[in-house]
Each structure stands twice: as C-alpha cells, then as structure tokens.
Amino acid sequence: QMWEEAIALGKELAEQYENEMFDYEQLSELLRKQAQFYENIVKVIRPKPDYFAVGYYGQGFPTFIRNKVFIYRGKEYERREDFEARLLTQFPNAEKMKTTSAPGDDIKNSSGQYIQCFTVKPKLDLPSKFHRPVSEQIVSFYRVNEVQRFEYSRPVRKGEKNPDNEFANMWIERTIYVTAYKLPGILRWFEVKSVFMVEISPLENAIETMQLTNDKINNMVQQHLNDPNLPINPLSMLLNGIVDPAVMGGFSNYEKAFFTEKYIHEHPEDHDKIEKLKDLIAWQIPFLAEGIRLHGEKVTEALRPFHERMEACFRQLKDKVEKQYGARAVLSSLDDRRGSRPRSMVRSFTMPSSSRPLSVASVSSLSSDSTPSRPGSDG
C-alpha cells in the first residue's frame, strides 16, 4: 500500500517506455496503474502501524545488539503486548524491564539479558515539495512513513499538587530518538544513533494539546467531506467530547491555570504563549461549527435529539469564546475551485507543520493520575 513509492518508480519506467523503448502499449498500461495509485492515496484509508523502541541490555546479548536501542515498525494493528510476545520468543531467557527509564551500569554490565520495550510516536517530516497546505489524506502517509525521529513523552509533576487543576504543574519530559536511516527501509527496524531530551512546560503542553485537538477535528471533517459514506459515530464522539460541558472540562482548566492575574504577573515571559493559546481556543469554534454542520446533515432521526443537545451546548460555548477571545471566520475562498467537493476549510489557518510541535499527551490521558497502560501512547 505504499503507492507514493510505486508512483516514483512508475515515473522512471514511463521515461523508459516513452523515450527509450517506444513501447506505448506498456506505457498506457503503466499510466493507468499510476492513475489508480493517485486515486487510492486520496480515497483509501490506510492503517497506521505503531513504532516501538526496544533496548537490549546486558552482556548476554550478541555484540551487534548489546546495550543498544532500536526502533521497530510494528505490523498492521499490532498491539504492544503482541509485539513484545513476538520479541520475547526470540530471547526466551531475557527478562522484560518494567521501566522506560535508561538503565544503569549494573544492568548493562550484568551477565543476563534485559529487554526494554515501549511505544514511541513518529515525528512528521514532510517532503519539501509540500510548500503549501495539502489534504490530510495526502499528508497522513508521511506521518508513519519516511520517518527518522521518534518521541516518547512522560508526564512529570513539579511543585505542589493543585487538587483543583492538575494542568497547572503538569510538565512533559520528552525523549527524542533519531535512527540511522528512515523507516520503513529494507528492514523493519534500525538502530538509534542519537538520543536527547527536552522539557515541555505546562503552558506549552496546553498549546500542543489544543493544536492537536483542532487538527483532529479538521482531519475528521476532511475525511467526511472526501467520503460521505463514512460512519458518523467517531465524529459524534469527538464533537460531543469537546462541546458537552458534562464531558469536557477541556480548555476551561487552561483558563483557570494560565489566564489568571496571578499567573500572568508571575510569568511575564509567557505573554506571547498565552495569546497563542487564546488564539487556538478561538479558532476551535469555526472548526467545530463545520463539524456540527456535517453531523447535522448525516445524523439519523433516532440520533436527532442527541444532535440538537450538542448544537445547544455548542451555541453556549460559541457565545462564551467569541465574547472572551473574539470571533474567527473561515474564508469562503478556501472552497475547492472545482465546485464539486469543498476542500479543507481550516488547514490554512493551522500552524505550519514544520513549526508545530506534536504532543503525545492528550487531555484525556492527563485527566487521571493513574499510569497509562501503554507508555508513550497518545491517549
């Protein structure tokens, strides 16, 4: 299903058929295949495999993997537990480590075998040809392919715990792994060549989480615009989880944590970041409006009362946000010039992907003090 790679090879073959061999019959067949590949890219939903960091620690391992970390590409829909089981069958005497922290010299120099495994998130690295916003369906391939940098994020609390608002002191400790080559390659795994760590402040984490939420709404709206036959349930759950105050909690927690006079007075250097967060909150309204409009067109009569309640909650949210942070509007000129299908109405307003940080911790994963079942998962 890596049609992007097939197209690149097809162009090389087309040059041969057209200008060297003059085999127009083969050329026409090849161009038909290419056309199908382009259509597949836009219309077919491809599964996104998970990536796993695996460390082999101890003198009991062969030298080529001993005390080294590798990034593996999992199979389609493969859970971490299944991947681990597959890994441990190759090393039946190895002991599985229960922590994701780097081990000490006592483990590295021991005579045994210790395997560390956890999920990491690939970091998008768009090719330079995408110099303007493009459809999420095109970009989604590069979120899990041709990737060389991977992230693992761990929530860390600093200072006194605030029982009323856990976001105020929720820092993120993020470890970045860079592999020797881009994945996938000839192999499904490559060695990690460099590792470094960064800390994300609570306010920066809030900005990332809001950006991710906006992108998620935008991407789902695009999918429904491209394919009207998609099931409505995921859209219903996403929209209701944001607009229903009984479910939400959402950015009202950010307001209590970062928009107070006390915080602004104590952190004058965060003024620009606070304005950025307010802007992201304001932009969420037109994104939600488009999603709810689509939901209203597709909803069944049985779910009509649910939709009407969601609309009522959204109107209250819209009034509150526009009153506090101003109104944002989507320009009609962003509609597709062909007229048959509207293009993404919001992507041009999100931050460019190159400058946009990707957070692994979402609102849902941070709403509990319990340890997540899958380390590094995106909640």
C-alpha positions as CSV (number, residue, x, y, z in Angstrom):
1,Q,0.0,0.0,0.0
2,M,3.0,2.4,-0.3
3,W,1.5,3.9,-3.5
4,E,3.7,7.0,-3.2
5,E,6.8,4.8,-3.7
6,A,5.1,2.9,-6.6
7,I,4.4,6.2,-8.4
8,A,8.0,7.3,-8.1
9,L,9.2,4.0,-9.7
10,G,6.4,4.2,-12.3
11,K,7.7,7.6,-13.4
12,E,11.2,6.1,-14.0
13,L,9.6,3.2,-16.0
14,A,7.4,5.7,-18.0
15,E,10.5,7.5,-19.1
16,Q,12.0,4.3,-20.5
17,Y,8.8,3.2,-22.2
18,E,8.2,6.6,-23.8
19,N,11.7,7.8,-24.8
20,E,13.9,4.7,-24.9
21,M,11.8,1.7,-25.9
22,F,8.9,3.4,-27.5
23,D,6.6,0.8,-26.1
24,Y,3.4,2.8,-25.9
25,E,1.2,-0.2,-25.0
26,Q,3.2,-0.8,-21.8
27,L,3.3,3.0,-21.2
28,S,-0.5,3.2,-21.4
29,E,-0.9,0.3,-19.0
30,L,1.6,1.9,-16.6
31,L,-0.2,5.3,-16.7
32,R,-3.5,3.6,-15.9
33,K,-1.9,2.0,-12.8
34,Q,-0.4,5.3,-11.8
35,A,-3.9,6.9,-12.0
36,Q,-5.3,4.2,-9.8
37,F,-2.4,4.8,-7.3
38,Y,-3.2,8.5,-7.1
39,E,-6.9,7.7,-6.6
40,N,-6.0,5.2,-3.8
41,I,-4.0,7.8,-2.0
42,V,-6.9,10.2,-1.8
43,K,-9.7,7.7,-1.1
44,V,-8.4,4.6,0.7
45,I,-7.9,4.8,4.5
46,R,-4.6,3.0,5.3
47,P,-3.9,1.5,8.8
48,K,-1.1,3.3,10.7
49,P,1.4,0.9,12.3
50,D,2.8,1.6,15.7
51,Y,6.5,2.1,16.3
52,F,8.3,0.6,19.3
53,A,11.7,1.4,21.0
54,V,13.5,-1.7,22.0
55,G,16.6,-1.8,24.2
56,Y,18.8,-4.9,24.6
57,Y,20.8,-4.6,27.9
58,G,23.3,-6.9,29.4
59,Q,26.3,-8.9,28.3
60,G,24.2,-11.9,27.5
61,F,23.2,-10.5,24.1
62,P,25.2,-10.7,20.9
63,T,27.6,-7.8,20.4
64,F,25.7,-6.3,17.4
65,I,22.6,-5.5,19.6
66,R,24.2,-5.5,23.1
67,N,23.4,-2.3,25.1
68,K,21.8,-0.7,22.0
69,V,18.4,0.8,21.3
70,F,16.5,0.1,18.1
71,I,13.2,1.4,16.7
72,Y,10.9,-1.3,15.2
73,R,7.9,-0.8,12.9
74,G,5.0,-3.0,14.1
75,K,2.7,-4.9,11.9
76,E,-0.7,-3.5,10.9
77,Y,-3.0,-3.2,14.0
78,E,-0.3,-4.9,16.2
79,R,-0.6,-4.0,19.9
80,R,2.5,-3.5,22.0
81,E,1.7,-6.6,24.1
82,D,1.6,-8.8,20.9
83,F,4.8,-7.2,19.6
84,E,6.5,-7.9,23.0
85,A,5.4,-11.5,23.0
86,R,6.8,-11.9,19.5
87,L,10.1,-10.3,20.6
88,L,10.5,-12.4,23.7
89,T,10.1,-15.7,21.8
90,Q,13.4,-14.9,20.1
91,F,15.1,-14.5,23.5
92,P,13.3,-16.9,25.9
93,N,15.8,-16.3,28.7
94,A,15.5,-12.5,28.6
95,E,13.8,-10.5,31.4
96,K,11.3,-7.8,30.4
97,M,12.1,-4.4,32.1
98,K,9.1,-2.7,33.7
99,T,10.5,0.9,33.5
100,T,11.0,3.1,30.5
101,S,14.0,5.0,32.0
102,A,17.5,4.3,30.7
103,P,19.1,1.5,32.8
104,G,22.2,1.9,34.9
105,D,25.6,0.3,34.5
106,D,24.7,-2.5,36.9
107,I,22.2,-3.8,34.3
108,K,24.4,-3.0,31.2
109,N,27.3,-4.9,32.7
110,S,25.4,-7.8,34.1
111,S,25.7,-11.3,32.6
112,G,21.9,-11.6,31.9
113,Q,19.6,-10.4,29.2
114,Y,17.2,-7.5,29.8
115,I,14.7,-6.2,27.2
116,Q,13.0,-2.8,27.4
117,C,10.1,-2.1,25.1
118,F,7.7,0.8,24.8
119,T,5.7,2.7,22.2
120,V,7.1,5.8,20.5
121,K,5.5,8.3,18.3
122,P,6.9,9.1,14.8
123,K,7.6,12.8,14.1
124,L,6.2,14.1,10.8
125,D,8.9,15.2,8.4
126,L,7.1,16.5,5.3
127,P,9.0,16.5,1.9
128,S,9.9,20.0,0.7
129,K,7.6,19.7,-2.3
130,F,4.6,20.3,0.1
131,H,5.3,24.1,0.3
132,R,1.6,24.9,0.8
133,P,-1.3,23.3,2.8
134,V,-2.5,20.0,1.3
135,S,-5.2,17.4,2.2
136,E,-4.7,15.4,5.3
137,Q,-5.2,12.2,3.3
138,I,-2.0,13.0,1.4
139,V,-0.1,14.1,4.5
140,S,-1.1,11.1,6.6
141,F,1.3,8.8,4.6
142,Y,4.2,10.8,5.9
143,R,3.1,10.6,9.5
144,V,4.2,7.0,9.7
145,N,6.5,6.6,6.6
146,E,9.8,8.1,5.7
147,V,10.3,9.0,9.4
148,Q,13.6,9.1,11.3
149,R,12.7,10.9,14.5
150,F,10.6,9.4,17.3
151,E,9.3,10.7,20.6
152,Y,8.4,9.3,23.9
153,S,6.7,11.6,26.4
154,R,6.3,11.2,30.1
155,P,4.1,13.5,32.3
156,V,6.0,14.9,35.3
157,R,4.6,16.9,38.2
158,K,6.6,19.8,39.6
159,G,5.9,21.8,42.7
160,E,2.9,21.5,44.9
161,K,-0.1,19.4,43.6
162,N,-3.1,21.5,42.9
163,P,-6.2,19.3,43.6
164,D,-8.5,21.7,41.7
165,N,-6.4,21.9,38.5
166,E,-3.8,19.2,37.6
167,F,-2.8,21.1,34.4
168,A,-1.1,23.9,36.3
169,N,2.0,21.9,37.2
170,M,1.9,19.1,34.5
171,W,5.3,19.2,32.8
172,I,6.2,16.8,29.9
173,E,9.6,15.1,29.8
174,R,10.1,14.2,26.1
175,T,12.9,11.9,24.8
176,I,13.7,12.2,21.1
177,Y,15.3,9.2,19.3
178,V,16.9,9.5,15.9
179,T,17.5,6.4,13.8
180,A,20.4,5.7,11.4
181,Y,18.0,5.5,8.4
182,K,14.4,6.4,7.6
183,L,11.7,3.8,8.4
184,P,10.5,1.7,6.8
185,G,13.5,0.6,4.8
186,I,14.9,-2.7,3.7
187,L,14.5,-3.7,7.3
188,R,11.6,-3.0,9.7
189,W,14.0,-1.9,12.4
190,F,17.0,0.4,12.6
191,E,19.5,1.4,15.3
192,V,19.0,4.6,17.3
193,K,22.1,6.8,16.6
194,S,21.3,9.8,18.9
195,V,19.1,10.5,21.9
196,F,18.3,13.8,23.5
197,M,15.7,15.1,26.0
198,V,13.6,18.3,26.2
199,E,11.1,19.5,28.8
200,I,7.7,20.9,27.8
201,S,6.2,23.4,30.3
202,P,2.5,23.1,31.4
203,L,1.6,26.1,29.1
204,E,3.5,24.7,26.1
205,N,1.8,21.4,26.7
206,A,-1.6,23.1,26.7
207,I,-0.8,24.8,23.4
208,E,0.2,21.4,21.9
209,T,-2.9,19.7,23.1
210,M,-5.2,22.4,21.8
211,Q,-3.4,22.3,18.4
212,L,-3.8,18.5,18.3
213,T,-7.5,18.8,19.1
214,N,-8.0,21.4,16.4
215,D,-6.1,19.2,13.9
216,K,-8.2,16.2,14.9
217,I,-11.5,18.0,14.2
218,N,-10.1,19.3,10.9
219,N,-8.8,15.9,9.8
220,M,-12.1,14.2,10.5
221,V,-14.1,16.9,8.7
222,Q,-11.9,16.4,5.7
223,Q,-12.4,12.6,5.7
224,H,-16.2,13.1,5.8
225,L,-16.0,15.7,3.0
226,N,-14.0,13.2,0.9
227,D,-16.1,10.2,1.7
228,P,-19.8,10.8,2.6
229,N,-20.2,7.1,3.4
230,L,-18.0,7.1,6.5
231,P,-19.8,6.1,9.7
232,I,-20.9,9.0,11.8
233,N,-20.1,7.6,15.3
234,P,-16.4,8.7,15.6
235,L,-17.4,12.2,14.6
236,S,-20.3,12.2,17.1
237,M,-18.0,11.1,20.0
238,L,-15.3,13.7,19.1
239,L,-17.6,16.7,18.8
240,N,-19.6,15.7,21.9
241,G,-16.5,15.2,24.0
242,I,-15.5,18.8,23.2
243,V,-18.7,20.8,23.4
244,D,-20.7,19.0,26.2
245,P,-19.7,20.7,29.5
246,A,-20.5,17.5,31.4
247,V,-17.9,15.5,29.4
248,M,-15.5,18.3,28.6
249,G,-13.6,20.1,31.3
250,G,-11.2,20.9,28.4
251,F,-9.8,24.4,28.0
252,S,-11.7,25.8,31.0
253,N,-8.9,24.1,33.0
254,Y,-6.4,26.1,31.0
255,E,-8.2,29.3,31.7
256,K,-8.1,28.6,35.5
257,A,-4.4,27.7,35.3
258,F,-2.9,30.2,32.9
259,F,-5.2,33.2,32.3
260,T,-5.3,34.4,35.9
261,E,-3.8,37.7,37.0
262,K,-1.5,35.7,39.4
263,Y,0.0,33.6,36.7
264,I,0.4,36.5,34.2
265,H,2.1,38.5,37.0
266,E,4.4,35.7,38.0
267,H,5.3,34.7,34.3
268,P,5.5,37.9,32.2
269,E,7.7,36.0,29.7
270,D,4.8,33.8,28.8
271,H,2.7,36.6,27.4
272,D,3.1,35.5,23.7
273,K,2.3,31.9,24.6
274,I,-0.8,32.8,26.4
275,E,-2.0,34.9,23.4
276,K,-1.2,31.9,21.2
277,L,-3.3,29.6,23.4
278,K,-6.2,32.1,23.4
279,D,-6.0,32.2,19.6
280,L,-6.1,28.4,19.3
281,I,-9.2,28.3,21.6
282,A,-10.9,30.9,19.4
283,W,-10.1,29.0,16.2
284,Q,-11.6,25.9,17.6
285,I,-15.1,27.4,17.2
286,P,-15.2,27.5,13.3
287,F,-13.7,24.0,13.2
288,L,-16.4,22.8,15.5
289,A,-19.1,24.7,13.5
290,E,-18.2,22.9,10.3
291,G,-18.1,19.5,12.1
292,I,-21.5,20.0,13.7
293,R,-22.9,21.2,10.3
294,L,-21.7,18.0,8.7
295,H,-23.0,16.0,11.6
296,G,-26.5,17.6,11.2
297,E,-26.5,16.6,7.5
298,K,-25.7,12.9,8.2
299,V,-27.4,12.3,11.5
300,T,-30.3,9.7,11.6
301,E,-33.7,10.5,13.1
302,A,-33.0,8.3,16.1
303,L,-30.0,10.5,17.0
304,R,-31.7,13.8,16.2
305,P,-32.3,14.7,19.9
306,F,-28.6,14.0,20.6
307,H,-27.6,16.3,17.8
308,E,-29.9,19.0,19.0
309,R,-28.5,18.9,22.5
310,M,-25.0,19.1,21.0
311,E,-26.0,22.1,19.0
312,A,-27.4,23.8,22.1
313,C,-24.1,23.2,24.0
314,F,-22.1,24.5,21.1
315,R,-24.1,27.7,20.9
316,Q,-23.3,28.4,24.6
317,L,-19.7,27.6,24.0
318,K,-19.5,29.8,20.9
319,D,-21.0,32.7,22.7
320,K,-18.6,32.4,25.6
321,V,-15.5,32.0,23.5
322,E,-16.3,34.8,21.0
323,K,-17.1,37.1,23.9
324,Q,-13.8,36.5,25.6
325,Y,-11.4,35.8,22.7
326,G,-13.1,37.2,19.6
327,A,-14.7,35.6,16.6
328,R,-12.8,33.8,13.8
329,A,-14.3,33.2,10.4
330,V,-13.3,30.8,7.6
331,L,-12.9,32.5,4.2
332,S,-15.2,31.2,1.5
333,S,-12.4,31.5,-1.0
334,L,-11.0,28.3,0.6
335,D,-13.7,26.3,-1.2
336,D,-12.5,24.0,-3.9
337,R,-12.4,25.8,-7.2
338,R,-13.8,22.8,-9.0
339,G,-17.0,23.3,-7.0
340,S,-17.9,19.6,-6.8
341,R,-16.2,19.0,-3.4
342,P,-15.2,21.5,-0.8
343,R,-11.5,21.5,0.0
344,S,-10.3,21.6,3.7
345,M,-11.8,24.8,5.1
346,V,-9.4,25.1,8.0
347,R,-6.0,23.8,7.2
348,S,-4.6,27.1,6.0
349,F,-5.2,28.6,9.4
350,T,-3.3,26.0,11.5
351,M,0.3,26.5,12.3
352,P,2.7,25.1,9.6
353,S,3.6,21.5,10.4
354,S,7.4,22.4,10.5
355,S,6.9,24.8,13.4
356,R,4.1,22.9,15.1
357,P,5.1,20.7,18.0
358,L,3.4,17.4,18.4
359,S,2.4,16.4,21.9
360,V,1.9,12.8,22.9
361,A,-0.1,13.6,26.0
362,S,-3.7,14.5,25.3
363,V,-6.4,15.9,27.5
364,S,-7.9,12.5,28.1
365,S,-4.6,10.9,29.1
366,L,-3.8,13.7,31.5
367,S,-7.1,13.7,33.3
368,S,-6.1,10.8,35.6
369,D,-3.2,10.3,38.0
370,S,-3.1,6.6,37.1
371,T,-0.2,5.3,35.0
372,P,-1.2,4.7,31.3
373,S,-1.4,1.1,30.2
374,R,0.6,1.8,27.1
375,P,3.7,4.1,27.8
376,G,4.0,6.8,25.2
377,S,0.6,6.2,23.8
378,D,-1.3,9.3,22.6
379,G,-4.2,8.7,25.0
